[in-house]
Amino acid sequence: MPYRLGVSRPDLDVADLPTPEEVFKVGRIGPKELVKYAVGPSLIALGISIGSGEWLIGPRTVGEYGFVGVGWVIVVSAVLQTFYNVECSRYVLATGETPVVGWGRVPPGWKLWVPLSVFIVLFAFIAGGWAASAGQGLYALVHGVVPPRGAEEPRLWAIALLLLVFAITAAARRVSRALELANWGMIGAILAGLLLIDLFVVPFELWWEGIRGFFTPAAPPPGITATQLGALAGFTALASGLNWYVMGHYRDKGYGMGHRAGYLSGLRGEKREILASGVTFDDSPENTARWRRWYRLLLVDMWGVFFVGAMLGMLLPAILMAQAVRLSGDKPTDADVSTFVAAALDEEYGRGMFYLSLVLGVLILFSTQLGIFEAMVRVTTDAAHATSPRLRRLIEGDPRRFYYPFMLVLLVAISVIIHFTLPQNLVNWSANMSNLGALIYPFLLIYLNSRLPKAARPRPWHYVILVLNFLFFGFFFVNFVADLVGDPLVTF
């Protein structure tokens, strides 16, 4: 018997949950299998996470204002976002639907929530600050000098990196798997490289100052604005209220009922249909036991990989920036933040450290570019495919026929937009727009997750955490709007 969930969308079909062993085709899930097969969506999210927030906004803020009064914002943001990620992913595991499709089940229905959600994601990230910043780093890597303000060539490099994203997804057999493998390599290199540089150049007292700053309750430092703090909060870990736009990868990974729903294959892969409406399970003892196993894997992926990686990804660049400020005697600006560390280390340690820092910076920003660009295309594809029977007939059940042409359209749009202002200004815009999502989606999640099969429903305190997301990130967005139209609500 179909399972009714929400309004305006078809009922969910009902089937048994698969076991993890069935999905990953192994005899048992031990530590080796956990790393090799089960960990994955968190890496894609972490690749985005260790980017604009961790390499640009966090170090820029620490470099100008120090750790105390700023660090606690980072920790609170990361904790709240990881809880939020788990709740977004809970819905995917229980239904096989990506969040953008699930929003269509919330009253008044999909005609409001699905197009609005696609618009918000595109509006937040199409500015392309992450792409433009990566282009600046690549320019400096090629020419050995920081790009002059307003130079055209860094933008051309940014466009070239967008084309590289297209090539990676086109060459894939399974798009999510290609992104996982790319991020395994990039994140491993990024964290190892940052750790080695920090151990070599950052004195112990700065390590301690950074760690202590995370856990020291203190008022924000004088001179910082709530809009700056909002950008830091919004892009610490991932993208605050818009994190859901990445969690659809759990469907493609085959977690829970995602295994029944299908996945996006690359151009080299075979044609794969994706269900327009999801599948859930009944509350049998067998399904309840299987759900608990999937949920434990989700917690390992999110808290053990994403949260730990996000905290390291913020600490290591931030203390490096603090040391670069000490060495140079200057502070980073919006125009030079993406290359500031490399320039400072060049003066003190020579060209080798300059180039190593630039390589890490380009990897960091490209991992963000890869994840964000693909996710915008993925969200739009999932939304259009699920809500338009006419489109499904037109593409003959092959989502790739929409996915790749739309990616090219988006590439052209971003290539134009990045010419309008400095990369850091674009990043600040995206970060504060991410906080807009916190005013909306926690409540949509509460509606959906409270109506899942009983075994999959959150505990009551999970709803409290979702409301805290609304209060924390929502405050920063309201202040951002007030700052745009007049005076900010809060100054320090």
N, C-alpha and C positions, 0 to 999 in steps of 0.2 A: 504494500500500500504506500503511495507517495507520501512524502513528509512536507507538510505546509510550513513555510517559514517566511513571514513577512507578507508584503503586498506586491502586486504588479509584475511579479516574475513567476515563471512556472514552478510548480512544486518540485522538490528534490526527489530524484529516484532514491531507492533504498537498496543497499547491498552491504555485504560484510566488509569490515575493515581488512585490508591485507596485513600480513605480518611484515616487519622490516626485512626478514630473511627472504620473503617472497619478492619484495620490491628490489632489493639490492643483489639478489641471486647469490646468496652466501649461505653456508650451513649454520652459522651463528654470528651474532654481532659482538665481537670482542674489541679490545682497544685498537688493534690493527684495522679491523673492518670499520670501526667508528671513524677513524681518521680518513681511511681510503674511500669510503662510500657515503657515510651518513653526514659528515661535516661538509658544508658547501654553500648553502644560501647565505649563511652568516659571513662568508668570505666576500661574496659580492657586495653585501651591505657594508662590510668593513673596508673594502676597496674604495667605496664612495666616502665612507667616514673619514679615513685617513687622507684628507684632501683639503678642501677649501677651509674647513674649520680648523683642522690640526696643523696645516702648513701655512695658512694665511691669517685667519682671524684670531686663533688662539695665540700664536707667537706674536702677532702684531699687537694684541692687547697686552700680553705679558711684557713685551719689549718696551712698551710705553708706560705701563702703570705698575708693573711688578706682579707677584703671585698672590699676595695676601689681599683678600677682598674680591679676588677674581676666581681663584681656584675652586672655592666652594660652589660657584655657579656651574663650573665644569662637571663636578662630581654629581650634583643634584640633577643636572640635565642628563648625564649618561645613565644614571639609575632609572630615572623616570622613562627615558626613551627605551631602555631595554625591556622594562615591564610592558610598555606600549607595544613594542615589537612582538613580544610573546602573545599578547592578546590579538593583534592583527593576524598572526600566524595561526593561532588557535582556530580562527574561522576557516582559514584555508585548509588546514588539516581535517577539519570536521566535515567540510562540504565539497572540497575540490574546486571551489570558486575563488578567483582572485578577489581582493578587497573591492576594487573598482566595480566589479560585477555585483558583489554582495551589497554595496551601498544602495543598489536599485531595489532592494527588498524593504528598505526603510520608508515608512510613510513620509510624504505622499506618493513616492514611487520612483521608478527609474528615470522618468522624463525630467525630473529635477536633479537627482543626485548623481546620475552617471555623467551627463554632459558637464555639470558644474564641477565635478571632481577632475575630469580630464582638463577642463579649462584652468583650474587652480594649479594643477601640476605643470602644465605648459607655461602658464603665466609666471610661475615661480622660477622655473629653471631655463626657459628659453633665452633668457638674457645672456647665458653663455660665459659668465665670469670665470668659471672653472676652465673653459676651453682657452679663453684669452690669456689666463695666467700660465697655463701650460705652454702656450706659444711663446710667452716672454722667457720662460726658463729654457726652452729649446733654442731660442735665438742666442741667449747668452752662452749656451753650451757649444753652439756652432762657431760663434764669432769670438768667444773669449772675453767679451765685455758685456756690461749691462746695457740693454736696449735703451736708446734715447726715448724720452717721453713722446708719446704719440706716433712712434714709428709704425710703418705699415707692415714690415716683414714679420714681426711677431704674430700679427693677425693671420698672415698667410700660413705660418707654421701651425697655428691653431686649426685652420681649415684642413690642413694636411693630416693632422691628428684625428679630426672628425672622419676623414676618409679612411683612416686606418681602422677606426671602430667599425665602419661599414664592412671593411674587408675581413675583419676578425669574425663578425657575425655571419657574413656570407660564406666563409670557408668552413663554418662549423657544421657538424652533423646534428648536434643538439645545442642550441644557443646557450642555455644555462650552463651546460657542462663546459663549453668553451670559456665562458666568463669565469667559472670556478677555477679552471686550470690557469688562466691568465693571472687571476688574483693570487693563487697559491704562489706563483713565481714572484709577482711584484711585491706582495705584502711581506713575504719572507726576506726578499732583498732589502726592502725599505726598513723594516724593523732591525734587521741585522746590521745594516749600514749605519743607521742612526745610533744604535747602541755603541758600535765601535767608535764612531766620531765623538760621541758624548764622553765615552770613557777616556778618550785621548785628550779632549780639549776642555771639558767642563769640570771645574773644581768641585770637591765634595760638598762645600757649603751651598753651592747652587743646586746640586741634587737634593740636598736636605730642604732648602728653601722651597723648591718646587713641590716636593712631597708634602711638606708641612702646609703649604698654601692650599692644597686640596682639602685639608681637614681642619682649617682654622676658620671658625665663624668670625666674620668681620664685615664691617660696612664697606661698600665699594669705594675704591680710592677716589680722592678729590679730583674733579675734572672729567671723569669718565661719564658718559651719558648712558641712560637706560637703553637707547637705541643701539649703542655699541655692545652693551651687555646682552641685549636681545639677539644680536647677530651671533655672539659667542654661544649663547644658550641654544639658539636655533640650529647651528651647524656643529656643535659638539656632538659626538657620536654619529648622528646621521642628519636628519632633517625634521626634528621635533614632530609636529602634528602631521607631516606628510610622509613619515617613514613607511606607511602602508604601500607606497608605490613600488617598493622593492620586495615586499614579502610574498608576492605572487610566485617568486622562484621556488617556494616550497611545493607548489603544484607541479612545476616542471621537474623538480627533483624526485617527485613521487611520494612525498611524505603523506601518510594517512590516505584520505580519499582523493588526494591529488593523483594518486596512482591510477584511479579510475577515470580521470578527467582529460588526460592527454597533455601534450607539451608542444612548444614551438620548436620545430626542427629548422636547421640551417639549409642553405641551398644545396649542400652536399649530402644532406640527410634525405631519407625517404619521406614522402608525404604523410603527415600526421594530422588527423582531425582533432579538434578540441571541442569538448561538449559545450554547447551554448548555455546549458544549465547544469548545476552540479549534482553530486550524489552524496548522500549521507548514510548513516548506519542506525540500526535499532539497538536498544539498550539490552542486548543479551549479555550474559556473563563473559562469553568469549570476546565480544567486541569491547566490553569495558576493560578487560585485561589488555587487549591490544592497544586501546586508546592510551592507557597509562604508559605503555612502552614508548609509543610515538611521542607522547608529551615529554617524557624524560629525555628522549633524543633532542627534542626542540630546546629544552632548557640547557642541555650541554652545548648545543650549537650557539645559542644566544648568550648565555652567561659565561660559558667557558671560553668561547672564541671571540664573539663580537664585543662583549663588555670589556674583557681583559685587553683585547687588542686596541679598542678605542681609547682606553685610559693610557696605555703605553704610547699610542699614537699621538696623544696630546702632550704627555709629559716630555717625551724625548725631543720633539721639535721646540717645545717651549723653553726648556732649559738651554738648548743650543742657541735659541734667539737671545735669551738673557745674556749668555756669554758673548755673543756677537755684539750686543749693545755695549758691554764692558770694553771689549777690544777696540771697537771703532770710536767710541765716545759719541756716537750719534744714535738716533732712534729711527725705526722704520717708518716709512710713510706709505700712503695708499699707492703711490707710483712705483715704489721699489721693494715692497715687502716680499715679493716672490723670489727676488735675487739678493736680498739684503745679507743673509747669512753667508752666501757664497762670496760676496764681495769682502765682507769682514774677515773671513777665514783666509782669503787670498792675501790680504795685507799681512797677516800674522804668520801664516804657515806655508804660503806659496801656492803655485798653480795646481798642484796635485789635489790639495784639499778643496780648492775652488771648483775644479771639475767634478770631484766626487760629490760635493754638495749639490751641484747643479743636476747631476744624474739622478740623485735621490729625489730632488725637487720635481723633476720632470716625471719620474715614475709615480710619485705621490699624486700629482695633479692629473696625470693621464689615467690612473686607476679611477679617480673620481669622474673624469670625462667619459671613460668607457661605461661605467655603471649608470650615470645620470642620462647620458644620451640614449643608451639602449632602453632604459626604463621608461623614458617618455614615449618612445615608440611602442613598447610593450603594453603600457597602460592604455594607450589609444587603440591599439589593435584589439586587446581583450574587450574593451568597452564596445567598440563598433561591432565586433564579431558576435558578442553575446546579445546585443539589443536589436540587430538588424537582420531579419531573415532574408531581405533582398540582397544585402551584401554577401551573406553566406552562399546564396545561389550564384551570385556573380563570380565569387572566387572559387566556386565549386568545392567548398569544404576545405580549402587549403589556405590557412591564415597567412602564409608567406606572401601570397599575392597582394595583400594589403600592407604587411609589415615592411617589406623592403622598399616599395615605392614611397611610402610615407616617411621612411627614414631619410630618403634622398630629399624630399620636400623640406623636412625639418633641418637637414644639413644646410640647405640654401638659406633658410630663414635665420639660423644662428649665425651664419657667415656674414650676413648683413648687419645683424644687431650688434655684434661685438665691435663694430666700428664707431659706436656712438659715445662711449665713455671709458674711463679707466677700468681695468679688470676688477680691482678691489671694490669699486662702487657697485659693479654688477653683482659681485659675491655678497656684499652687504644687503643688497636688495633681495636676492634669493633667500638668504638666511632669515630675514624678517618676514618674508612671505611664507616661509615654512611654518612660522609660528601661527599664521592664520589658520592652518589646519587644526591646531589644538583647540580652537573655538568650536569646531564642528565635529570632528571624527571620533573623539572619545565617546560622545553620546550615541553616535551611530553604532559604535562597537558594543556599547552596553545593550542597546536594543537587540542587535543580532546575536551576540554571544549568550544572552539570557534565554534565547529561544532555541539553542542547539539541543541535540539529544542530551539527556541528563548527565551522562558520563563526561561529556565534553564541556559542560558549563563551568564558568569561573566560580571561585569562592567569593563570598561577599566582599572581602577586603580588596579583591582585585578591582572591583568597581570604584572603591575609594581612591586607589592609585590612578585610575583613569580620570577621575575628577581633579586630582592634584595636577595631572598633565594639563588639563584645561586651565586651572588657575595660574600655574607657573608660566607656561608658554603664552597663554592668552594675555596675561598682563603685559608681556613684552610687545605683543603685536598691537594692542590698544595704544600703548605708549608710542610705538613707531608711527601709527596713523596720526596721533596728536602732534608728533614732531613734524610730520610732513605738512600738516595744514596750519600749524601755528607753533605753539610752545609745547615741549614734552611735558608729560604729567609729572615726571620725577627727574630731578637733576641732583648731582652729588658734588 
